[in-house]
C-alpha cells in the first residue's frame, strides 16, 4: 500500500483509534491510582582499591572493575540483608535494594524502594554500614591460617624460652627430652607447611594471570622464605638438644651443659624475633590488600513517590491502546478481500471501470421519497446524474468497433444495485434522443416495476409464451421521453429454460429492430440466467459494490463469462460511500464541483418533478 492508502485507512478508522486511545488512557489512570505509592532513596559509596605493589596495567584495571562489581553484588546477598534486618528490627528483602556501578568509576549507587519514605532512607544507610563492618572480615579470610600459625609459633617459642631460662642452672634429662619432642613436632609442622607452600607456588606459577593471583603468589613465596630460616633454626636447636642430653647421661662438665643451654636459648630468641617480624609483615600485607569502603553521600528521605505516576501511566496506556487499535484496524484491512478501488478491479479482473456511482440512499432521497430507479430523472444536475452521463460516454466509446444495442446489466450477487444501474442508465440514454427500452429479464426476483412504480401484471414472460404482443406489454413512464419499459410479467417455474428458448431469441431480435438501445436487467450470476443471455446480447456491464463484493466471489462468474466468450464491457462501481474517500476512486474528482450547485441545489424540487413523483406513486 502507498502513503495515500495509509492515510485513507487512517481516516476511515480514526474513530476506533480515538476510542482505543481514550480507553487505554482511562485504564492506565485508574490502574495507576489504585497502586500503593512507592518511595526510593539512594546513597553512594566509593570502593578504594588496595595499594598497588607492581605496575598498573590493563589487567589491573579489569580486576578493579570486577572488585567494584563484586561489592555491588554483596549488598544484595542474603547474609548482608539478614544482618541489616537484625539491626533495623524489620525485614529487608532482596527486591527492595539495587546496587549498580556508576559507569567505569569506583562509585557504587545503592537504591532502596519502600512504601515508607523514612524506611527507604534508613535501609540504604544501614546496608552500607553493614557492608563496611563486614569488609575487614571478608578480606581477612585468606590471612587467618597464616596469622594463626605465626601466633602459635610465637606462643610456643616464648614458652620454650621461659623453660630454658628457668632450667639453665638446673639441667635434667627429662627436661631435654621434652624439649626434643617439642622441637621435633615444630620441625615436622614447618616441613609440612613448606611442602604445601611449594606445591601451591608451583600451581600459581603455571596459571598466574590476574593481579590477585600474582599477589597470592608473592604472599606464599614470602611465607616460604620466612619458614625456611625458621626450619634451619629448629634443626640447629634439635642438634644442640641432642648434644646437650649426652653429657647429662654420662655426667659431663656442667659448664659445657650451660653453654649448650645458652646457645639453644639464643636460637629460640632468634625464632621468636623472626616470628614477630613475620606476623607484623603479614598484618601489613593484609592492610595493604584490603579495599576501603567509604560512604560519600548518605541517603535522604524522599519527598515524592516514584510510582505510581497517573499522568505518565495514562499516556503510556493511551499509546498502547493506540498501537493495539491501529493493529486491529490494519489487520481488518489486511484480511478484507473486498473490492475497494478501480485499481483492485484492474489488478484482479483485468477489466476497465466504466462507471463510478455514489450511494443514492441519502437523507434527501429518504426525506422526499424518491425512487433510486428514477433518481437521475428527478435530480438531473446531481453528481450521480453526472456519473451516469460519464458511464454513457464510456459506452459510446466502447461501441466504436461494434454496436451496443443490447446491454445486460448483472452482478455477482444480490444487493449490489444492478437494477438501479440499469434503470438510471436507461433514463440517461433516453435523454440523448434515442429510443431506449429497459427490459426486466429477472424472472426470479423482478424489481424494475418497483423502481418505476408501474404494474407487473404482464411482461416479458407473457411475450415469450406468445400470449400477448409487444404493444400489450410495453409501458411508458410519464415525463420521461424516449423510455419504454417491459417488466418481467408473471414469474414462470422454469426461468432459465424460458430465457434460453428460441422464442426468447426471436423476442430479442424483434426488440432490436424496434428500439435503438435495449438495457436488460438480468438476475445476478448466482444463477445461470445471465450466462444464457450473454450469447444473445452485444455487451455486459458487471456491477460491483465497493467494500461489499468479495474478490473471489466476483472473479468466479467473470472467469465463467470469459470461458464462454461473453463480451464484458467493463465494471460499474455502485453505491460508493459518500463519506469514505477510500472507495471514491475517480468519482471524487468531479463530485465536489457539482456538490455546491447540483445535489444541494436540488434540495427544492421543481413543480414538474413533484407532479411526476406523485403520478409515479
C-alpha positions in Angstrom: 0.0 0.0 0.0 1.1 3.5 -0.7 1.0 6.5 1.6 -2.3 7.6 0.2 -3.9 4.3 1.2 -2.5 4.5 4.6 -3.9 8.0 5.0 -7.3 6.9 3.8 -7.3 3.9 6.1 -6.4 6.3 9.0 -9.4 8.5 8.1 -11.7 5.5 8.0 -10.7 4.1 11.3 -9.9 7.3 13.2 -13.0 6.7 15.4 -11.6 3.4 16.6 -8.1 4.9 17.2 -9.7 7.7 19.3 -11.7 5.2 21.3 -8.7 2.9 21.8 -6.5 5.8 22.9 -9.1 7.2 25.3 -9.9 3.8 26.8 -6.2 3.0 27.2 -5.5 6.3 28.9 -8.5 5.9 31.3 -7.5 2.3 32.2 -3.9 3.5 32.8 -5.0 6.3 35.0 -7.3 4.1 37.1 -4.8 1.3 37.5 -2.1 3.8 38.5 -4.3 5.5 41.1 -5.1 2.0 42.6 -1.4 1.2 43.2 0.4 1.8 46.5 2.8 4.8 46.4 6.5 3.7 46.4 9.4 5.8 47.5 13.0 5.5 46.5 16.1 6.6 48.4 19.7 6.3 47.2 23.2 6.5 48.6 26.6 6.5 47.0 29.8 5.0 48.3 33.3 4.6 46.8 35.4 1.4 46.8 39.1 2.4 47.2 41.4 -0.3 45.9 44.3 -1.6 47.9 47.8 -0.3 47.4 49.5 -1.5 44.2 52.8 -3.2 44.6 53.5 -3.6 40.9 52.8 -1.9 37.6 49.3 -0.7 36.9 48.2 -2.4 33.6 45.0 -3.3 31.7 44.6 -6.5 33.8 44.8 -4.4 37.0 42.1 -2.1 35.6 39.8 -5.1 34.8 40.4 -6.5 38.3 39.5 -3.2 39.9 36.2 -3.1 37.9 35.4 -6.7 38.9 36.1 -5.8 42.6 33.7 -2.9 42.5 31.0 -5.0 40.8 31.6 -7.7 43.5 30.9 -5.1 46.3 27.8 -4.0 44.4 26.5 -7.6 44.4 27.4 -8.1 48.1 24.8 -5.5 49.0 22.0 -7.8 47.9 23.3 -11.1 49.4 21.1 -12.9 51.9 23.8 -12.7 54.6 24.1 -9.0 54.5 20.3 -8.4 54.2 19.7 -10.7 57.2 22.2 -8.8 59.3 20.7 -5.5 58.2 17.2 -6.8 59.1 18.5 -7.6 62.6 19.9 -4.1 63.0 16.8 -2.4 61.8 14.2 -4.6 63.5 12.2 -5.3 60.4 12.8 -7.5 57.4 14.7 -6.2 54.3 14.1 -8.1 51.0 16.5 -8.5 48.1 14.0 -6.9 45.7 14.0 -3.7 47.7 17.7 -3.0 47.2 19.5 -2.5 43.9 23.2 -1.6 43.6 24.9 -0.6 40.4 28.4 0.7 39.5 28.4 4.3 38.1 29.9 4.0 34.7 33.6 3.0 34.9 34.2 4.8 38.1 34.8 3.4 41.6 31.5 4.7 42.8 28.5 2.5 43.5 24.9 3.7 43.9 22.6 1.8 46.2 18.9 2.4 45.6 16.2 1.2 48.0 12.5 1.1 47.2 9.9 1.0 50.0 6.3 2.2 50.7 7.6 4.2 53.7 10.0 7.0 52.7 11.8 7.1 56.0 12.4 3.4 56.0 13.7 3.6 52.4 16.5 6.0 53.5 17.2 4.1 56.7 17.6 0.8 54.9 20.0 2.3 52.4 22.3 3.8 55.1 22.2 0.6 57.3 23.1 -1.6 54.3 26.2 0.5 53.6 27.2 0.4 57.3 26.8 -3.3 57.5 28.9 -3.7 54.3 31.7 -1.5 55.8 31.6 -3.5 59.1 31.9 -6.8 57.2 34.6 -5.5 54.8 37.5 -6.4 57.2 36.1 -9.8 57.9 35.5 -10.5 54.2 39.1 -9.5 53.2 40.9 -11.3 56.2 39.7 -14.8 55.4 42.8 -15.7 53.3 45.2 -14.5 56.1 43.6 -16.3 59.0 45.5 -19.5 58.8 48.9 -17.9 58.3 48.3 -15.5 61.2 47.2 -18.3 63.5 50.3 -20.4 62.7 52.6 -17.5 63.4 50.8 -16.7 66.6 51.0 -20.3 67.8 54.7 -20.4 66.9 55.3 -17.2 69.0 53.5 -18.7 71.9 55.4 -21.9 71.8 58.7 -20.2 71.4 58.0 -17.9 74.3 57.2 -20.9 76.4 60.4 -22.7 75.4 62.4 -19.5 76.2 60.9 -19.4 79.7 61.6 -23.0 80.2 65.3 -22.6 79.2 65.8 -19.6 81.3 64.4 -21.4 84.4 66.4 -24.6 83.6 69.8 -23.0 82.9 71.0 -23.7 86.4 69.2 -27.0 86.9 69.5 -29.3 83.9 67.8 -32.6 83.9 67.5 -35.3 81.4 63.7 -35.2 81.4 63.6 -31.5 80.5 65.9 -32.0 77.5 63.8 -34.9 76.3 60.6 -32.8 76.5 62.2 -30.1 74.5 63.4 -32.5 71.9 59.8 -33.8 71.4 58.5 -30.2 71.1 61.3 -29.2 68.6 60.7 -32.3 66.5 57.0 -31.5 66.4 57.7 -28.0 65.3 60.1 -29.3 62.6 57.5 -31.6 61.2 54.9 -28.9 61.2 57.1 -26.4 59.4 58.2 -29.0 56.9 54.6 -29.8 56.1 53.9 -26.1 55.7 56.9 -25.7 53.4 55.8 -28.7 51.2 52.3 -27.3 50.9 53.5 -23.8 50.0 55.9 -25.2 47.4 53.1 -27.1 45.8 50.8 -24.1 45.7 53.5 -21.9 44.3 54.2 -24.3 41.5 50.5 -24.3 40.5 50.2 -20.5 40.7 53.3 -20.0 38.6 51.6 -22.1 35.9 48.3 -20.2 36.0 49.0 -16.8 37.5 47.4 -14.1 35.2 45.4 -11.7 37.2 46.8 -9.3 39.7 45.1 -11.1 42.6 46.7 -14.4 41.6 50.1 -12.7 41.4 49.6 -11.2 44.8 48.8 -14.6 46.2 51.9 -16.0 44.6 54.0 -13.2 46.2 52.4 -13.8 49.6 53.1 -17.5 49.5 56.7 -17.0 48.3 57.4 -14.6 51.2 55.9 -17.0 53.7 58.1 -19.8 52.3 61.2 -17.6 52.5 60.3 -16.9 56.2 59.7 -20.6 57.1 63.0 -21.9 55.7 65.3 -20.0 58.1 63.0 -20.9 61.0 63.2 -24.6 60.0 67.0 -24.3 60.0 67.0 -22.7 63.4 64.8 -25.5 64.8 67.1 -28.1 63.3 70.1 -26.5 64.9 68.2 -26.4 68.2 67.4 -30.1 67.8 71.1 -30.9 67.3 72.1 -28.8 70.4 69.5 -30.6 72.5 70.7 -34.0 71.4 74.3 -33.0 72.3 73.0 -31.4 75.5 71.4 -34.7 76.5 74.5 -36.8 76.2 76.5 -35.1 78.9 73.6 -35.4 81.3 73.6 -39.1 80.7 77.4 -39.5 81.1 77.8 -37.0 83.9 79.9 -34.5 81.9 81.1 -31.0 82.7 78.3 -28.6 84.0 79.8 -25.5 82.2 79.5 -27.3 78.8 75.9 -28.0 79.5 75.3 -24.4 80.4 76.9 -23.2 77.1 74.6 -25.6 75.2 71.6 -24.3 77.0 72.6 -20.7 76.4 73.1 -21.4 72.7 69.7 -23.1 72.5 68.1 -20.1 74.2 69.7 -17.8 71.7 68.3 -19.8 68.9 64.8 -19.7 70.4 65.1 -16.0 70.8 66.0 -15.7 67.1 62.9 -17.8 66.2 60.8 -15.6 68.4 62.1 -12.4 66.8 61.6 -13.8 63.3 58.0 -14.9 64.1 57.2 -11.5 65.5 58.6 -9.9 62.3 56.7 -12.3 60.1 53.4 -11.6 61.9 53.9 -7.8 61.5 54.7 -8.2 57.8 51.5 -10.4 57.4 49.3 -7.8 59.1 50.9 -5.1 56.9 50.2 -7.1 53.8 46.6 -7.6 54.9 46.2 -3.9 55.5 47.7 -3.1 52.1 45.5 -5.6 50.2 42.2 -4.7 51.9 40.0 -2.3 49.9 38.4 0.6 51.8 34.7 1.3 51.5 33.7 4.9 52.2 30.1 6.3 52.1 30.3 9.7 50.3 26.6 10.5 50.1 24.2 9.3 52.7 20.6 8.5 51.7 18.0 11.2 52.4 14.3 10.7 53.0 12.5 11.1 49.6 9.7 13.8 49.4 7.7 12.4 46.5 6.9 8.8 45.4 8.5 7.4 42.2 5.3 5.4 41.5 2.6 5.5 40.6 2.6 8.4 38.2 -1.0 8.6 36.9 -0.3 11.1 34.1 2.7 9.1 32.7 0.8 5.8 33.1 -2.2 7.3 31.3 -0.1 8.4 28.4 1.7 5.1 28.2 -1.6 3.1 28.3 -3.0 5.5 25.8 -0.1 4.9 23.4 -0.5 1.1 23.9 -4.3 1.5 23.2 -3.5 3.5 20.1 -1.0 0.9 18.9 -3.4 -2.0 19.6 -6.4 -0.4 17.9 -4.2 0.6 14.9 -3.0 -3.0 14.7 -6.6 -4.2 14.8 -7.6 -1.7 12.1 -4.7 -2.7 9.8 -5.4 -6.4 10.4 -9.0 -5.9 9.4 -7.9 -4.0 6.3 -5.4 -6.7 5.5 -8.0 -9.5 5.9 -10.6 -7.5 4.0 -10.7 -9.1 0.5 -13.4 -6.9 -0.9 -13.1 -4.7 -4.0 -12.5 -1.1 -3.0 -10.9 0.9 -5.7 -10.7 0.9 -9.5 -7.1 -0.4 -9.1 -8.4 -3.5 -7.4 -10.8 -4.1 -10.4 -7.9 -3.7 -12.9 -5.4 -5.8 -10.9 -7.8 -8.7 -10.1 -10.2 -8.9 -13.0 -8.3 -7.2 -15.9 -11.4 -5.1 -16.7 -11.8 -1.3 -17.0 -14.0 0.6 -14.7 -16.5 2.4 -16.9 -18.7 3.8 -14.2 -18.5 5.2 -10.7 -21.8 5.8 -8.9 -22.2 7.1 -5.4 -24.6 5.8 -2.9 -28.1 7.0 -3.7 -29.6 6.4 -0.3 -29.0 9.8 1.2 -31.0 12.0 3.5 -32.6 13.9 0.7 -33.9 10.8 -1.1 -35.3 9.3 2.1 -36.9 12.6 3.1 -38.7 13.2 -0.3 -39.5 9.5 -1.0 -37.6 9.4 -4.3 -37.1 6.0 -6.0 -33.5 5.1 -6.8 -34.6 3.8 -10.3 -35.6 7.3 -11.4 -33.1 9.3 -9.4 -31.4 10.8 -12.5 -34.8 12.0 -13.8 -35.6 13.7 -10.5 -32.1 15.0 -10.0 -30.7 15.8 -13.4 -27.9 18.1 -12.1 -26.7 16.0 -9.2 -23.3 14.3 -9.1 -25.0 10.9 -9.5 -26.5 12.1 -12.8 -23.1 13.2 -14.0 -21.7 9.8 -13.1 -24.3 8.1 -15.3 -23.6 10.5 -18.1 -19.9 9.6 -17.8 -21.0 5.9 -18.0 -23.0 6.7 -21.1 -19.9 8.3 -22.7 -17.8 5.3 -21.9 -20.3 3.0 -23.5 -20.3 5.2 -26.6 -16.5 4.8 -26.9 -16.9 1.1 -26.4 -19.3 0.9 -29.4 -16.9 2.3 -31.9 -15.9 -1.1 -33.3 -19.2 -2.9 -32.6 -22.7 -1.5 -31.9 -24.1 -1.9 -28.5 -27.8 -2.2 -29.0 -28.5 -4.8 -26.3 -26.7 -4.4 -23.0 -27.1 -6.7 -20.0 -26.5 -5.3 -16.5 -25.7 -8.0 -14.0 -23.7 -8.6 -10.8 -22.0 -11.4 -8.8 -24.7 -11.4 -6.1 -27.8 -9.7 -4.8 -27.9 -6.3 -3.1 -25.2 -4.7 -5.3 -27.6 -2.4 -7.1 -27.7 -3.8 -10.7 -31.4 -2.8 -11.2 -30.7 0.7 -10.0 -27.8 1.0 -12.5 -29.9 -0.5 -15.3 -32.9 1.9 -14.7 -30.9 5.1 -14.3 -28.6 4.2 -17.3 -31.7 3.7 -19.5 -33.0 7.1 -18.5 -29.7 8.8 -19.2 -29.5 7.0 -22.6 -33.1 8.1 -23.4 -32.1 11.7 -22.7 -29.7 11.5 -25.6 -32.7 11.3 -28.0 -32.6 7.6 -28.6 -35.5 5.1 -28.2 -34.4 3.1 -25.1 -36.1 0.0 -23.8 -35.5 -1.2 -20.2 -36.2 -5.0 -20.2 -36.6 -6.8 -16.9 -35.2 -10.3 -17.6 -35.0 -11.2 -13.9 -37.8 -13.8 -13.9 -37.0 -14.8 -10.3 -37.0 -11.6 -8.3 -38.0 -8.7 -10.6 -37.5 -5.2 -9.4 -37.8 -2.8 -12.4 -41.5 -2.3 -11.9 -40.9 -1.2 -8.3 -38.3 1.3 -9.4 -40.7 3.0 -11.7 -43.9 2.3 -9.7 -45.6 0.5 -12.6 -47.7 -2.6 -12.8 -46.2 -6.0 -13.3 -49.3 -8.0 -14.4 -47.9 -8.5 -17.9 -44.4 -8.5 -19.2 -41.6 -10.5 -20.7 -42.8 -13.9 -19.7 -46.1 -13.3 -21.5 -44.3 -12.0 -24.5 -42.1 -15.2 -24.7 -45.0 -17.5 -24.3 -46.9 -15.7 -27.1 -49.9 -14.7 -25.0 -49.5 -11.0 -25.7 -48.0 -8.8 -28.4 -45.3 -6.3 -27.9 -47.7 -3.4 -27.8 -49.5 -5.1 -25.0 -46.5 -5.4 -22.6 -44.6 -2.1 -23.3 -45.2 0.6 -20.8 -44.0 4.3 -20.9 -43.4 6.4 -17.7 -44.7 9.9 -17.7 -42.4 12.8 -18.1 -39.5 10.6 -19.3 -39.3 10.8 -23.1 -38.0 8.0 -25.4 -38.0 5.5 -22.5 -40.0 2.3 -22.7 -40.3 -0.5 -20.1 -41.1 -4.2 -20.3 -41.4 -5.7 -16.9 -40.9 -9.3 -16.1 -44.6 -10.3 -16.0 -45.8 -13.3 -14.2 -43.0 -15.5 -12.8 -42.6 -18.8 -14.6 -41.5 -22.0 -12.8 -38.6 -22.5 -15.3 -37.0 -19.1 -15.9 -33.7 -20.5 -17.3 -35.4 -22.7 -19.9 -37.6 -19.8 -20.9 -34.7 -17.4 -21.4 -32.7 -19.9 -23.3 -35.6 -20.8 -25.7 -35.7 -19.9 -29.3 -38.7 -17.8 -28.7 -36.6 -15.6 -26.4 -34.1 -15.2 -29.3 -37.0 -14.1 -31.6 -38.2 -11.6 -29.0 -34.7 -10.0 -28.7 -34.4 -9.8 -32.5 -37.8 -8.1 -32.7 -36.9 -5.7 -30.0 -33.5 -5.0 -31.6 -35.4 -3.8 -34.7 -37.9 -1.7 -32.7 -35.5 0.2 -30.3 -32.2 1.9 -30.6 -30.8 0.6 -27.3 -32.1 -2.2 -25.0 -30.9 -2.3 -21.4 -31.6 -5.8 -19.9 -31.8 -6.2 -16.1 -30.8 -9.8 -15.6 -30.5 -11.9 -12.4 -27.2 -11.9 -10.6 -24.5 -14.5 -11.6 -25.6 -16.7 -8.8 -27.9 -18.4 -11.3 -27.3 -19.3 -15.0 -29.8 -16.8 -16.5 -27.2 -14.1 -17.2 -24.8 -16.6 -18.8 -27.6 -17.9 -21.1 -28.5 -14.3 -22.2 -24.8 -13.3 -22.7 -24.5 -15.1 -26.0 -27.6 -13.1 -27.4 -26.5 -9.6 -26.4 -23.8 -7.1 -27.6 -22.2 -6.5 -24.2 -22.4 -6.9 -20.5 -22.0 -4.5 -17.6 -20.8 -6.0 -14.3 -21.9 -4.2 -11.2 -19.7 -4.3 -8.1 -20.3 -2.7 -4.7 -17.1 -1.5 -3.2 -16.4 -2.7 0.3 -19.1 -5.4 0.0 -18.3 -7.5 -3.1 -15.6 -10.0 -2.4 -12.8 -10.5 -5.0 -13.2 -14.3 -5.1 -17.0 -14.1 -5.4 -16.7 -11.7 -8.3 -13.8 -13.4 -10.0 -15.6 -16.8 -10.4 -18.5 -15.6 -12.6 -16.2 -13.3 -14.6 -14.0 -16.3 -15.4 -17.1 -18.2 -16.5 -18.1 -15.4 -18.8 -14.6 -15.3 -20.2 -14.8 -19.1 -21.0 -18.0 -18.7 -23.0 -16.5 -15.7 -24.8 -19.1 -13.2 -23.4 -18.3 -9.6 -24.1 -17.9 -7.8 -20.8 -17.7 -4.1 -21.5 -16.5 -3.2 -18.0 -17.3 -2.8 -14.4 -19.5 -0.3 -12.7 -18.7 0.5 -9.1 -22.0 1.2 -7.4 -23.1 2.6 -4.1 -19.7 4.3 -3.3 -19.9 5.7 0.2 -20.1 9.5 0.1 -18.2 9.9 3.4 -15.3 7.5 2.6 -12.8 8.8 0.1 -11.1 5.4 0.3 -13.8 4.0 -2.0 -14.3 7.0 -4.2 -11.9 6.2 -7.0 -12.3 8.6 -9.9 -15.7 9.8 -8.6 -14.2 12.2 -6.1 -12.6 14.2 -8.9 -15.9 15.7 -10.2 -18.3 15.3 -7.3 -17.1 18.3 -5.3 -17.6 20.6 -8.3 -21.3 19.7 -8.5 -22.0 19.3 -4.8 -22.5 23.1 -4.3 -24.8 23.6 -7.3 -26.0 20.1 -8.0 -27.1 17.8 -5.3 -27.6 20.5 -2.7 -29.1 22.8 -5.3 -31.9 20.4 -5.9 -33.0 20.3 -2.3 -36.1 22.2 -3.5 -37.9 20.2 -6.2 -39.4 21.8 -9.2 -43.2 21.7 -9.6 -42.9 19.4 -12.6 -40.7 17.0 -10.6 -43.2 16.9 -7.8 -46.0 16.2 -10.2 -44.0 13.4 -11.8 -43.3 11.8 -8.4 -46.9 11.9 -7.4 -48.1 10.3 -10.6 -45.5 7.6 -10.4 -46.7 6.8 -6.9 
